[in-house]
Amino acid sequence: MTKSDFLRSGHTPTLIASFLYFDLAFMVWVILGPLAPLIAQDLGLNAAQKGLMVATPTLAGAVLRIVNGLLGDRIGCKKAGAINQIVVIAGLLTAWAAGVHSFLGVIALGVVLGFAGASFAIALPLVSRWYPPEHQGKAMGIAGMGNSGTVLAALFAPVLAKAFGWNEVFGLACVPLALVLCLYLVMAKDAPNKPAPKSLTEYFAPLKTPDAWYLMLFYSVTFGGFVGLAASLSIYFTDMFGLTAVQAGYATAACVFAGSLVRPIGGALADAIGGAKTVSIVYCVAAAALVGIAMVSTSFSASLGLFIVAMLALGCGNGAVFQLVPQRFGKEIGVVTGLVGMAGGVGGFYLASSLGFAKQVTGSFAPGFLIFAGLALVALAVMTVVKTRWRIDWTAGLEGARI
């Protein structure tokens, strides 16, 4: 099919609205990462507390993705997305007006920011239901490229914090969030093939199938690696190389931009050669890059280059995994997106928090990177085992789809 066929096959305003919602939601979801060096200095946080601070929104977002998956299937993704955006804006306005003065206050804000991370379980099903199987990779990749909001946070949060103070950034973030909410309400539309509401036990029926757990494992590594690094790199660059918060933000932006840019490329590549093959390549590259990072920790230029390689691989993997999800669970896309997204958030929480604890206990971030590289190789081994069966079982009735 041509590009025009792709555009005609779905609903472009919804695709754009979902991207914008996802983009700004991701911006505020990881906003504590770029601000972490400044917050930690003012509040006197140690390495473990810094790791937990940036990991909390990731874990909260992981849990809330299940809630949003259920909510999207029950009341419609558009309404669920609007509710989540209002909660995030209200939380940021409260933090801005009252101020954040303690570690517990930052953790509480991190929980509220989890609603932004949970946007994943709304934006992707909202788009997926509009597009046929042969275009799932491209459609989900474009919507999922909203994780580029992590770039906005890394670029602008430290600069604004330097000019106005880090607490003021929370209030300033509400301006673009409110604008996107207005656009979303006008442009987004639920697909006509929205599934009928199910009982709670029916929603979780996919967990009875091994395939759901495999997809959760795969995404816990690809997305977990991406968001865990996005949240942690500002801390890493300031602690390891003495960069200022603004300089660390620029370096982080380069890394997360790479990972965000290639998500639709990963989806398109999965459409062309198969999601299983694409994800397998991703794990090999990401594991090698993470091992390299652990070994060259004294060189900023080498570390930056390897982080970019790792993020490129993980970003491709994010798009490729979500080329596979609707092929297997098209009828349960809402709740399965929530479950798989939850696993990705758990992976991100593990990586971000483990880096902080590794630094606190051993004085080095290297053990955290090496263990996560090992997890990527475990996921590669599992994919190697299951991909042959998937290619036989899944393709029945999915004309034009590649597994």
N, C-alpha and C positions, 0 to 999 in steps of 0.2 A: 504494500500500500504506500501511497505518496504522503507527503506532509499534509496536504489538504484532506486526505482521507482520515488521517489521525485527528485533525481538528474537527471534522464533521462527525466523527464517531462518538464524541463526548459532549461536554458542556464547558466551553472555554471560560466563561465568567466564573464558574465555580472553581475551576482549576486555578485561576489567578487569585481568587479570594482565599482559597485554601493555602496557596503559597505565601501570601502576605500575612495571613494569620499565623501560620507556622513559623515564618521568618521572625516576626516581632516577638512571638512567644518564646522562641529559642533565645532571642537576644536577652530577655530578662531572666530566663531560666538559668543561664550561666553567668549572670552579671556579677555575682559574688566572686567569681574567679579573677577577673581583671582587677577588681577592687581589693582583693584579698591582701596584697602587701600593705596597702594603706590601712585597711581595717585592723589587720593583725598588729601593726605598729601602734595604733591608737589604743587598742584594747589589750595589748600585751599578751598575745596568743602564742603558744608554742607550736612546734611543727605538727604534732598530732592534732591539735585543735584546728589549725589551719586546714589540714586535710579533711577533717570532719565538717568544717564549715562549708567548704566547696562541694562536699559530697552529699550533704543533706538534701539540697533541692533535687539532686539526681535520684535519691532513694524515694523521696516523697512523690516525685513525678512517676516513678516506677509503679508504686502502689496505686496512685490515682489513675493510671492508665487503664487498669482493670475497671475501675468505677466508670471512667469515660467510655470504655468499650460497651459496657452495659447500658449506660445512659444514652449513647448515640443510637443503639439499636431500639431502645424503648421509646424515646421522644423525638428521635431524629438528630442527625449530626449537626445540622445548622443551629438548632436551639441549644444543644449541649455546648457547642463552641461559643455561643454568645454568653451563656452562663459562666463558663470558665474565664472568658476575657474580663467580664465584670468583676469576678472575684479577685483576679490578679491586680487589676487597676485599683480596686478598693484597698487591697493589702499594701501596695506600694505607696499609695497616698497616706495611709495610716503610719507607715514607717517613716515617711518623709516628715509628716506633721509632728509626730511624737518623738522622733529620733530613736536611734539604735545605740544603746549605751553599754551593752554587755554581751558576753559570748552567748548566753541563753537567748538574748534578743535577736542575735544574728541567726541562731538556729531556728527560732520561731518564724522569722522572715523566710528562711530557706524552705520551711514546710509550705508556706503560702505560695512561694515561687514554684513549688511542685505542680501546682495547677497549670502553670505555663508549660512545663515539660510534658504534662499529660495531654497537651494539644495533639500530640502524635496520634493518639487513639481516636481522634475526631477528624483531623484534616485528611488523613490518608483514606479512611473508609468513605468519607464524603466524596472524594475524587474517584476512588476505585469503582464504585457502583455505576459510574457513568461510562466506563470504557470496557471494550471487549477484551478477551484473553490475549490476543496478539499485540495489544497496546498497553498492557498492564505495566510492563517495565518502564516504558517512557512516561506514562501518566503518573505513576507512583514516584518515579525519579524526579520529575519536575516539581510535584507537590512537596516531596521530601527534601528538595534542595533548599527548602526553608530553613534547614539547619545552618544555612549561611548566616543566620542571625547571630551566631556565635562570633562571626567576624565583626559585626557592628558593635557588639559588646566589647571585644578586645580593642578595637580601634578608638572608640569614643568614650567609653566609661572612664579610663584613666585620665584622659585629657580633660573631661568635664570635672572630674574629681579634683584635679590639680587647680582648676580655675575657680570652682565654687565650693569644694568640699565633697567628700564621698557620700554623705547623707543626702545632699541635694540631688544627686544623680537619680535617686529613687523617684523623686517628684518629677524631674525632667523626663524620665522614661515614660511617664503616663501620657505625655502629649502625642507621640506617634502611636502608642497603643490605642488611644481613644479614636484617632483618625482611622486606623485600620479596622476597628470595631464598626465604625459607621460604614465603611466600604464593604465589609463582610456582610452586614445586614442587608445591603442593597443587592450585592452580586451573587452571593452563595445560594444554592438551591439543592434540596435533597433530590436524589434520583428517584424516578417513578417506580423502580424495582426494589424499593426499600423492603426488607424482610418483615414479616409479621412478628409482633412481640412474642417472646417465648418465656417459659417459666425459668426460674433461676437455675434449676438443675439442667435444663436444656442448654442454657448459655454456656455452661462449663463442660458440656459433653465432649468438645474437642480434646480436653485433657485426658480422655480415656484412650486416645490414639497416640501411638509413639511419635507420629510425624509432628504433632504439635510440640512435643518436648524437644525433638531434634531442631526444629526451627527456632525455638526459644534459645537453645544452646548456641546456635550459629549467630543469632543476633546479639546475644550477650557479649560475644567477642567483637563483632564488627562495630555495632553501635556503642557498646560499652567502652571499647577502646577509644572511639572517636570522642564521645562526650566526656569520658574520664580525663583524657588528655586536654580537651578544650577547657575544662574546669581547673586543671592543675598546672598548665604550662607557665602561667604568669608567676606562680609561686616558685616553680622550678628554675626559671630564668633569673629571678631576683636572688634566690638563695645560692645557686650554683655559680653565677657569673657576675653578680653585683649590679645587674641592670636596674635602672629606675623603673617605677611602675609603668610609666609611659613607654619606655623602650621595650619592656617585657610585653606590653600590650601589642606593640607593632610586630614583635617576633611571633607572638601567639596568633595574631591575625593572619600572618603569612601561612602558618600551619593549618589553621582551621579553614581558611579560604580554599586551600588545596583540597581538603577533604570534602567540603561542601560543594565545590564546583563539579566534582566528578560523580556525585551521586546519580544524576540522570544518565551519565555516561555508563555507569555500572549497570543501571537498569536496561539501557539500550543494548549493551554488550550481552547481558543475560538473555534478552529477547533474541539476539543473533546466534549465540553459541551455546546458550543454556545457562541457567542460574547455577547449577551444581558445579560446572566447570569454572565459571567465573569466581565463585566463592572459594574454590580450592586454590586457585592462583593467588587470591587475596590473602589467604592465611599464610602461604609460604612467604610472600613478600613482607607482610606485616611482622611475622615472627622474626625474620632476618633483621629487619630494621630495628625492632625493639632490643634484640640482643646487641646490635651495634651501638645503640644509644647507651646501654649499660657499660659498654667497654670503652667508649670515647668520651666519658663524662667531663673531661677537662678541656675539651675543645668546643667552643661555642659554635663555630661555623660548621663543624662536622655534626654536632648534635642537632643544629637547626636543619641541616640537609636531611638527616635521617628521620627527624620528626615529620618533615614534609612528605618523605617517601611513605612513612607509616600511615599518615593521614590520607594520602592519595589512595593507598590500598584499602584502608578501612572505609573510606567514603564510597569507593566502588562496591565494596562488600555490602554496605547498607542498601544500595540500590538493587543489588543482585538478590539479596535475601527477600526483599519485598517484590521481586518479580516472581518468586516461588510461592509466597504465602497465598495470593489469590488463586493460583492454579490448583492448590490443594483444598483451600477453605473458602471458596468464593461465596458460598451461602452463609458462612459464619464470619465474614471478613471483619465485622465490627469488633466482636469479642476476641477473635484471634489476633487482630491487630493490637488490641489492648494487652493480651497475654504476652505476645512476642515483644511488644514495646516495653512491657514491664521487665522482662528478662534483660532487655538492652539497658534499661535504667539500673537494674541491679548490678550488671557488669560494670557500668560506669561508676556506681557508688563504690564497688569493690576496688577498682583501680585507683580512684581519687583518694579514698581513705587509706588504702594500703601503702600508697606512696608516702603519705604523711607519717604513718606509723613506722614505715621502714626507715625514714629519715630520723625519726625520733629515737628509735631503738638502736640502729646500726650506724647512724651518721651518714648514710648514703641512700639515694633513691634507687640504686641499681637492683636490689632484690625484688622490688615491686615490678620493675620492667621485665626481669627475667621470668618471674612466675607467670606474668600475663602472656609472655611469648610462649611459654609451655602450654597454657590454656588454648592458644591459637592452634598449636600442633595437635592437641587432643581433639579439637573440633575438626581439624583436617582429617584425622583418622576416622572419625565418625562419618563425615561426609563421604569418604572413600567407600565405606561399607554400605551406605544406604542409597547412593545415587543411582545405581543400576536398577534397583527395584522401583524407585521413583519414576524413572524414565519409561518403565513398562506399565506401571499402574496408573500414573497420573494423566498420561497423554490421551487416554480413551475419552472421547467427547470434547477434547480441547483442540480443535483444529487450528493450526498455525502457531501453537505454543511450543516453546523449547524449554526443556527441563534441565 
